[in-house]
Amino acid sequence: MSGRLAAFTVAALIGFAANSLLTRGALAAGRIDAASFLALRLAAGAAMLWLLSRSHPRRAGADPSSSWPAALALAGYGVFFTFAYLRIGAGLGALTLFGAVQATMIAAGLRAGERPSWLDIGGLTIAIAGLLTLTVPGAAAPPLVGILTMAAGGACWGLYSLQGRRSSDPLVTTADNFLRATPIGLAVLALQWRSAFATPLGVTLAVISGALTSGVGYAVWYAALPQLTAWRAAVIQLLVPVLTVAAAIVMLGESMSMRIAIAGALIISGVLLSLTAPRSSGGARA
């Protein structure tokens, strides 16, 4: 990885981890309902990105209509991810979400002609073993609806990431995506209006999640994606649960355990092993 690509990737992953903490902090504590959080998150992201893109002219030949598939995937991810947090625990939720992301992006990469090396495959295997160590022990069996909802969110995020690998103007493309996705979030809120509620802190967490960790974070991710194969982009995202747990220990006072330490070491080792493998050939745009 070049220094610029590494910086963008790390910044995006930190944003993803922060998003999980903000969403859990808002919904699990009953500070806001899921539909209101979703609508505020998308609207805040759209507003922030619109302001940033005003001083960033569109590149010649850009096709705004090309962001519609990504916008629908973004909206789908937001809906499924947010409502899944009402039914599924954080640990098994992370396993389900990122398992679906892996399956979606790796399948698309293989279909497009990417051929991962044995180091890629070995790295993925080690990282998944670490993710299983981190999430499965002690996890309560969730309702089937929670599993399916989170898996649908992971599939949508995988599709959104794949769309980003075609972007030539990450900031403007992400702004378009959020502008198109926001009406869907508002429609969900309208359907759930009778059960809507929000505290000032819940609104604040939703706005921060939308404007910073989602809006800016996703634009940075779109800047990194064109330089990553689908396989590598999928594997790198396995670092998000590690970052989330580390942040929860530091910020929320959650306890550190040997299981967490071993799981983190496995995931990081697997991702690094995959990144040292020769870049897979063919199918550069899944």
SVG drawing of the C-alpha trace seen along z (x, -y; Angstrom):
<svg xmlns="http://www.w3.org/2000/svg" viewBox="-49 -26 53 47">
<polyline fill="none" stroke="black" stroke-width="0.4" points="0.0,0.0 1.1,-3.5 1.1,-6.0 -1.9,-7.8 -3.9,-4.7 -3.0,-3.4 -4.0,-6.7 -7.4,-6.7 -8.1,-3.1 -7.2,-3.5 -9.3,-6.7 -12.3,-4.9 -12.0,-1.9 -11.9,-4.1 -15.0,-5.8 -16.8,-2.4 -15.8,-1.4 -17.0,-4.7 -20.3,-4.3 -21.0,-1.0 -20.3,-2.6 -22.5,-5.6 -25.3,-3.5 -25.1,-1.1 -24.8,-4.0 -27.9,-5.7 -30.2,-2.7 -29.2,-0.3 -29.6,-3.0 -33.0,-4.0 -32.0,-7.5 -33.7,-7.5 -35.7,-5.1 -34.2,-3.3 -36.2,-5.1 -35.4,-8.6 -31.7,-7.7 -31.6,-6.4 -33.3,-9.5 -31.1,-11.9 -28.0,-10.0 -28.6,-10.1 -29.8,-13.7 -26.8,-14.9 -24.5,-13.0 -26.2,-14.6 -25.9,-18.1 -22.3,-17.7 -21.3,-16.3 -23.3,-19.0 -21.4,-21.7 -18.0,-20.1 -18.8,-19.4 -19.8,-23.0 -16.2,-24.0 -15.3,-20.9 -16.4,-21.1 -17.6,-18.0 -15.1,-16.5 -15.8,-16.7 -17.7,-13.7 -19.0,-12.6 -22.3,-10.8 -24.5,-11.5 -26.9,-8.8 -24.2,-6.2 -24.6,-6.7 -28.2,-5.4 -27.2,-1.7 -24.8,-2.8 -27.5,-5.1 -30.0,-2.2 -27.3,0.1 -26.4,-2.7 -30.1,-3.1 -30.6,0.6 -27.5,1.0 -28.7,-1.9 -32.2,-0.4 -31.1,3.2 -28.0,2.3 -30.0,-0.1 -33.0,2.1 -30.9,5.2 -29.3,3.6 -32.7,3.8 -32.7,7.6 -29.1,8.9 -26.2,8.6 -23.1,6.7 -20.8,9.7 -22.8,12.0 -24.0,9.0 -20.5,8.1 -19.9,11.8 -23.1,11.8 -22.5,8.3 -18.9,8.9 -19.5,12.4 -22.1,11.2 -19.7,8.4 -17.0,11.0 -19.3,13.3 -20.7,10.5 -17.4,8.8 -15.3,12.0 -17.9,13.6 -18.1,10.5 -14.3,10.4 -14.0,14.1 -16.8,13.6 -14.9,10.6 -11.8,12.7 -9.8,11.9 -7.6,14.8 -6.4,14.6 -3.1,16.2 -2.6,18.8 -1.4,16.0 -4.7,14.2 -6.7,17.3 -4.5,18.1 -4.8,14.6 -8.6,14.6 -8.8,18.0 -6.7,16.7 -8.7,13.4 -12.1,15.3 -10.8,17.6 -10.0,14.5 -13.4,13.0 -15.1,16.3 -12.9,16.2 -14.0,12.6 -17.7,13.0 -19.0,16.6 -18.0,17.6 -20.7,16.5 -23.0,15.0 -26.7,15.6 -28.7,17.1 -30.5,14.2 -33.9,14.3 -33.7,15.5 -35.1,12.2 -32.1,10.4 -29.6,12.7 -31.3,12.2 -31.6,8.5 -28.0,8.0 -26.9,10.3 -29.0,8.2 -27.2,5.1 -23.8,6.7 -24.8,7.7 -25.9,4.1 -22.6,2.7 -20.7,5.1 -22.5,3.9 -22.0,0.3 -18.3,0.9 -18.1,2.6 -19.9,-0.4 -17.3,-2.7 -14.5,-1.0 -15.8,-2.7 -15.8,-6.2 -13.5,-8.8 -14.7,-11.6 -15.3,-10.2 -16.6,-13.3 -19.1,-14.2 -20.2,-10.6 -20.7,-10.0 -22.7,-13.3 -24.9,-12.1 -25.4,-8.8 -26.5,-10.4 -28.8,-12.9 -30.6,-10.0 -30.7,-7.8 -32.1,-10.4 -35.7,-10.3 -35.7,-6.6 -34.7,-7.2 -37.4,-9.8 -40.0,-7.4 -39.0,-4.8 -39.4,-7.4 -42.9,-8.3 -44.0,-4.7 -42.7,-4.5 -43.8,-8.0 -46.2,-6.9 -43.3,-5.1 -40.7,-7.8 -38.9,-9.5 -35.6,-11.2 -33.6,-12.7 -31.1,-15.5 -28.2,-13.1 -29.8,-10.6 -30.1,-13.3 -26.5,-14.4 -25.2,-10.9 -27.2,-10.4 -25.9,-13.7 -22.3,-12.9 -22.7,-9.4 -24.2,-10.9 -22.0,-14.0 -18.6,-12.6 -18.3,-8.9 -20.7,-8.1 -20.6,-11.1 -16.9,-12.0 -15.9,-8.4 -17.6,-6.9 -16.1,-9.5 -12.7,-8.6 -13.5,-4.9 -14.6,-5.6 -11.2,-7.4 -9.4,-4.2 -11.6,-1.6 -10.5,-2.1 -6.9,-1.1 -8.1,2.1 -9.3,5.4 -12.6,6.6 -10.9,9.4 -8.5,7.1 -11.3,4.5 -13.3,7.3 -10.5,8.7 -9.4,5.3 -12.8,4.6 -12.4,7.5 -10.3,5.0 -13.4,3.1 -14.6,5.4 -11.1,5.2 -11.1,1.4 -14.6,1.4 -13.7,3.6 -10.5,1.6 -12.5,-1.7 -15.1,-0.2 -12.4,0.8 -10.8,-2.6 -14.0,-4.8 -16.7,-2.7 -14.5,-1.0 -15.2,2.5 -12.9,5.2 -10.0,6.7 -9.7,10.5 -7.3,13.0 -9.9,14.1 -10.1,10.6 -6.3,10.3 -6.0,13.6 -8.8,12.7 -7.4,9.3 -3.9,10.8 -5.4,13.4 -7.4,10.9 -4.6,8.4 -2.1,11.2 -4.5,12.5 -5.2,9.1 -1.4,8.3 -0.7,11.7 -3.3,11.0 -1.9,7.5 1.6,8.9 0.4,11.3 1.0,10.4 -1.9,8.3 -4.4,10.6 -4.8,10.2 -7.8,9.7 -11.1,8.3 -10.0,4.9 -13.6,3.6 -16.0,6.0"/>
</svg>
